[in-house]
């Protein structure tokens, strides 16, 4: 499988983001975390992440000055 299509589990994605898996799960419920994919129908379907989506999520929090923060 090509690296850009490598799918990460919640613990793997959390490790990359330096978050706890439960934090990543909470962000998913709130709709504020990185884009994710459900591998099948229903609530119990496996959740996976792509590295590109993790990188894009982190990038939105990039600043060069404290004056750029939203109030």
MMTF fields as JSON, N, C-alpha, C and O atoms, coordinates in Angstrom:
{
  "mmtfVersion": "1.0.0",
  "mmtfProducer": "UNKNOWN",
  "numBonds": 283,
  "numAtoms": 284,
  "numGroups": 71,
  "numChains": 1,
  "numModels": 1,
  "chainsPerModel": [1],
  "groupsPerChain": [71],
  "chainIdList": ["A"],
  "bondAtomList": [4, 2, 8, 6, 12, 10, 16, 14, 20, 18, 24, 22, 28, 26, 32, 30, 36, 34, 40, 38, 44, 42, 48, 46, 52, 50, 56, 54, 60, 58, 64, 62, 68, 66, 72, 70, 76, 74, 80, 78, 84, 82, 88, 86, 92, 90, 96, 94, 100, 98, 104, 102, 108, 106, 112, 110, 116, 114, 120, 118, 124, 122, 128, 126, 132, 130, 136, 134, 140, 138, 144, 142, 148, 146, 152, 150, 156, 154, 160, 158, 164, 162, 168, 166, 172, 170, 176, 174, 180, 178, 184, 182, 188, 186, 192, 190, 196, 194, 200, 198, 204, 202, 208, 206, 212, 210, 216, 214, 220, 218, 224, 222, 228, 226, 232, 230, 236, 234, 240, 238, 244, 242, 248, 246, 252, 250, 256, 254, 260, 258, 264, 262, 268, 266, 272, 270, 276, 274, 280, 278],
  "bondOrderList": [1, 1, 1, 1, 1, 1, 1, 1, 1, 1, 1, 1, 1, 1, 1, 1, 1, 1, 1, 1, 1, 1, 1, 1, 1, 1, 1, 1, 1, 1, 1, 1, 1, 1, 1, 1, 1, 1, 1, 1, 1, 1, 1, 1, 1, 1, 1, 1, 1, 1, 1, 1, 1, 1, 1, 1, 1, 1, 1, 1, 1, 1, 1, 1, 1, 1, 1, 1, 1, 1],
  "groupList": [{"groupName": "UNK", "atomNameList": ["N", "CA", "C", "O"], "elementList": ["N", "C", "C", "O"], "formalChargeList": [0, 0, 0, 0], "bondAtomList": [1, 0, 2, 1, 3, 2], "bondOrderList": [1, 1, 2], "singleLetterCode": "X", "chemCompType": "L-PEPTIDE LINKING"}],
  "groupTypeList": [0, 0, 0, 0, 0, 0, 0, 0, 0, 0, 0, 0, 0, 0, 0, 0, 0, 0, 0, 0, 0, 0, 0, 0, 0, 0, 0, 0, 0, 0, 0, 0, 0, 0, 0, 0, 0, 0, 0, 0, 0, 0, 0, 0, 0, 0, 0, 0, 0, 0, 0, 0, 0, 0, 0, 0, 0, 0, 0, 0, 0, 0, 0, 0, 0, 0, 0, 0, 0, 0, 0],
  "groupIdList": [1, 2, 3, 4, 5, 6, 7, 8, 9, 10, 11, 12, 13, 14, 15, 16, 17, 18, 19, 20, 21, 22, 23, 24, 25, 26, 27, 28, 29, 30, 31, 32, 33, 34, 35, 36, 37, 38, 39, 40, 41, 42, 43, 44, 45, 46, 47, 48, 49, 50, 51, 52, 53, 54, 55, 56, 57, 58, 59, 60, 61, 62, 63, 64, 65, 66, 67, 68, 69, 70, 71],
  "secStructList": [7, 7, 4, 4, 4, 7, 3, 3, 7, 2, 2, 2, 2, 2, 2, 2, 2, 6, 7, 7, 2, 2, 2, 2, 2, 2, 2, 2, 2, 2, 6, 7, 1, 7, 7, 7, 3, 3, 3, 1, 1, 1, 6, 6, 1, 3, 3, 3, 3, 3, 2, 2, 2, 2, 2, 2, 2, 2, 2, 6, 6, 7, 7, 1, 1, 4, 4, 4, 1, 7, 7],
  "xCoordList": [0.853, 0.0, 0.896, 1.857, 0.579, 1.365, 1.277, 0.246, 2.351, 2.428, 1.299, 0.743, 0.944, -0.102, -1.479, -2.403, -1.628, -2.905, -2.875, -3.83, -1.782, -1.663, -2.702, -2.802, -3.461, -4.507, -4.011, -3.37, -4.313, -3.859, -5.033, -6.116, -4.831, -5.847, -5.873, -5.002, -6.873, -6.953, -5.707, -5.156, -5.232, -4.008, -2.787, -1.961, -2.674, -1.545, -1.629, -0.629, -2.816, -3.003, -2.758, -2.129, -3.247, -3.053, -1.568, -1.11, -0.821, 0.619, 1.307, 2.166, 0.936, 1.524, 1.21, 2.073, -0.024, -0.453, -0.039, -0.244, 0.539, 0.948, -0.246, -0.178, -1.342, -2.565, -2.875, -2.339, -3.738, -4.241, -5.335, -6.06, -5.466, -6.538, -7.92, -8.746, -8.179, -9.478, -9.685, -10.814, -8.622, -8.736, -9.109, -9.972, -8.475, -8.783, -10.225, -10.916, -10.674, -12.068, -13.029, -14.054, -12.699, -13.546, -13.598, -14.661, -12.472, -12.445, -13.315, -13.956, -13.331, -14.153, -15.634, -16.411, -16.022, -17.421, -17.833, -18.943, -16.929, -17.211, -17.178, -17.7, -16.571, -16.453, -15.331, -15.331, -14.366, -13.273, -11.925, -10.909, -11.912, -10.66, -10.368, -11.074, -9.316, -8.964, -10.01, -10.758, -10.046, -10.95, -10.642, -9.482, -11.688, -11.523, -12.442, -13.296, -12.261, -13.014, -13.547, -12.863, -14.76, -15.367, -15.287, -15.727, -14.735, -14.547, -15.744, -15.657, -16.86, -18.071, -19.222, -19.031, -20.416, -21.592, -21.725, -21.147, -22.485, -22.829, -21.866, -20.776, -22.306, -21.53, -20.252, -19.281, -20.236, -19.08, -18.034, -17.061, -18.23, -17.265, -15.925, -15.873, -14.862, -13.515, -13.257, -13.594, -12.659, -12.288, -10.815, -9.977, -10.508, -9.116, -8.874, -9.802, -7.596, -7.163, -6.103, -5.384, -6.009, -4.899, -3.925, -4.338, -2.643, -1.618, -1.81, -1.616, -2.185, -2.393, -3.482, -3.382, -4.516, -5.587, -5.116, -5.535, -4.25, -3.673, -2.82, -2.909, -1.99, -1.124, -1.946, -1.61, -3.016, -3.873, -4.543, -4.686, -4.95, -5.594, -4.612, -4.962, -3.396, -2.367, -2.052, -1.879, -1.977, -1.601, -2.553, -2.131, -3.821, -4.768, -4.472, -5.027, -3.6, -3.232, -1.854, -1.222, -1.388, -0.069, -0.164, -0.996, 0.698, 0.731, 2.171, 3.089, 2.37, 3.699, 3.748, 4.821, 2.609, 2.551, 1.321, 0.299, 1.43, 0.288, -0.855, -1.994, -0.573, -1.63, -2.545, -3.603, -2.151, -2.986, -4.079, -4.994, -4.026, -5.028, -6.39, -6.519, -7.418, -8.795, -9.139, -8.667, -9.954, -10.342, -11.308, -11.742],
  "yCoordList": [-1.187, 0.0, 1.246, 1.324, 2.2, 3.429, 4.192, 4.172, 4.854, 5.556, 6.567, 6.678, 7.307, 8.327, 7.719, 8.433, 6.416, 5.755, 4.885, 4.16, 4.958, 4.167, 4.64, 5.834, 3.714, 4.051, 3.82, 2.81, 4.761, 4.722, 4.477, 5.026, 3.674, 3.474, 4.699, 5.566, 4.757, 5.871, 5.946, 7.037, 4.851, 4.956, 5.409, 6.171, 4.938, 5.356, 6.843, 7.557, 7.307, 8.723, 9.585, 10.64, 9.141, 9.888, 10.004, 11.058, 8.938, 8.961, 9.997, 10.743, 10.048, 11.018, 12.441, 13.317, 12.671, 14.008, 14.333, 15.45, 13.356, 13.496, 13.814, 14.661, 13.104, 13.192, 11.806, 10.803, 11.765, 10.48, 10.019, 10.849, 8.722, 8.231, 8.739, 9.052, 8.827, 9.313, 10.783, 11.197, 11.562, 12.963, 13.013, 13.797, 12.193, 12.137, 11.681, 12.199, 10.725, 10.278, 11.408, 11.59, 12.163, 13.287, 14.354, 14.917, 14.638, 15.614, 15.144, 15.952, 13.84, 13.269, 13.468, 13.839, 13.229, 13.401, 14.871, 15.178, 15.777, 17.218, 17.764, 18.847, 17.026, 17.491, 18.489, 19.235, 18.517, 19.485, 18.835, 19.524, 17.525, 16.808, 16.653, 17.202, 15.898, 15.661, 14.798, 14.06, 14.904, 14.091, 12.62, 12.235, 11.806, 10.376, 9.599, 10.176, 8.298, 7.426, 6.249, 5.738, 5.824, 4.664, 3.516, 3.646, 2.409, 1.249, 0.316, -0.757, 0.756, -0.035, 0.756, 1.872, 0.177, 0.862, 0.659, -0.261, 1.526, 1.348, 1.999, 2.442, 2.04, 2.693, 1.956, 2.572, 0.651, -0.157, -0.308, -1.044, 0.377, 0.294, 0.871, 1.821, 0.296, 0.734, 2.138, 2.455, 2.969, 4.335, 4.35, 3.801, 4.978, 5.115, 6.546, 7.283, 6.909, 8.243, 8.107, 7.109, 9.111, 9.209, 10.246, 11.246, 10.012, 10.931, 12.334, 13.324, 12.426, 13.732, 14.519, 15.74, 13.839, 14.521, 14.994, 16.051, 14.217, 14.655, 15.901, 16.862, 15.873, 17.012, 18.26, 19.357, 18.096, 19.241, 19.812, 21.029, 18.964, 19.42, 20.212, 21.264, 19.722, 20.427, 21.767, 22.771, 21.786, 23.011, 24.165, 25.321, 23.886, 24.968, 25.712, 26.784, 25.151, 25.789, 26.427, 26.654, 26.715, 27.316, 28.84, 29.455, 29.429, 30.885, 31.359, 30.605, 32.599, 33.185, 34.303, 34.831, 34.667, 35.735, 35.533, 35.015, 35.944, 35.827, 36.749, 36.545, 37.747, 38.641, 37.959, 38.494, 36.785, 36.057, 35.241, 34.794, 35.028, 34.208, 34.864, 36.086, 34.016, 34.52, 34.821, 34.144, 35.83, 36.204, 35.216, 35.374],
  "zCoordList": [0.0, 0.0, 0.0, 0.765, -0.846, -0.926, 0.39, 1.064, 0.742, 2.021, 2.187, 3.28, 1.14, 1.262, 1.513, 1.902, 1.296, 1.537, 2.788, 3.069, 3.536, 4.757, 5.767, 6.05, 6.301, 7.256, 8.672, 8.961, 9.546, 10.93, 11.866, 11.662, 12.87, 13.898, 14.815, 14.734, 15.677, 16.622, 17.504, 17.651, 18.1, 18.91, 18.11, 18.613, 16.863, 16.022, 15.698, 15.782, 15.33, 15.013, 16.25, 16.16, 17.388, 18.632, 18.958, 19.397, 18.748, 19.015, 18.126, 18.596, 16.851, 15.928, 16.378, 16.323, 16.824, 17.252, 18.687, 19.162, 19.365, 20.761, 21.655, 22.546, 21.385, 22.177, 22.731, 22.26, 23.726, 24.202, 23.242, 22.693, 23.035, 22.158, 22.581, 21.723, 23.875, 24.351, 23.971, 23.707, 23.941, 23.508, 22.04, 21.644, 21.235, 19.807, 19.591, 18.714, 20.378, 20.294, 20.66, 20.004, 21.703, 22.121, 21.031, 20.771, 20.395, 19.306, 18.141, 17.469, 17.913, 16.847, 17.165, 16.285, 18.392, 18.803, 18.687, 18.253, 19.079, 19.027, 17.599, 17.336, 16.69, 15.308, 15.112, 14.132, 16.035, 15.951, 15.66, 15.566, 15.519, 15.274, 13.799, 12.952, 13.493, 12.092, 11.391, 12.031, 10.081, 9.268, 9.516, 9.663, 9.561, 9.794, 8.864, 8.191, 8.835, 7.946, 8.753, 9.639, 8.445, 9.08, 8.087, 6.945, 8.512, 7.647, 7.786, 8.382, 7.221, 7.257, 7.855, 8.337, 7.825, 8.357, 9.869, 10.447, 10.471, 11.877, 12.844, 12.481, 14.086, 15.15, 15.489, 15.928, 15.292, 15.684, 14.572, 14.735, 13.459, 12.359, 12.803, 13.584, 12.305, 12.664, 12.135, 10.994, 12.969, 12.596, 12.218, 12.932, 11.099, 10.662, 10.186, 9.853, 10.166, 9.753, 8.676, 8.623, 7.822, 6.867, 7.401, 7.988, 7.201, 7.695, 7.112, 7.817, 5.845, 5.213, 5.937, 6.059, 6.417, 7.148, 8.522, 8.994, 9.157, 10.432, 10.226, 10.99, 9.181, 8.877, 8.559, 9.005, 7.792, 7.44, 8.683, 8.8, 9.602, 10.836, 11.682, 12.217, 11.807, 12.581, 11.931, 12.623, 10.617, 9.89, 10.168, 10.139, 10.436, 10.684, 11.986, 12.226, 12.827, 14.093, 14.024, 15.055, 12.825, 12.624, 12.687, 12.019, 13.498, 13.659, 13.612, 13.934, 13.216, 13.293, 14.313, 14.606, 14.853, 15.848, 16.737, 16.287, 17.992, 18.898, 18.476, 18.896, 17.661, 17.189, 16.173, 15.841, 15.677, 14.708, 15.365, 14.673, 16.671, 17.358, 17.249, 17.318, 17.074, 17.115, 18.566, 19.479, 18.769, 20.133, 20.714, 21.855]
}
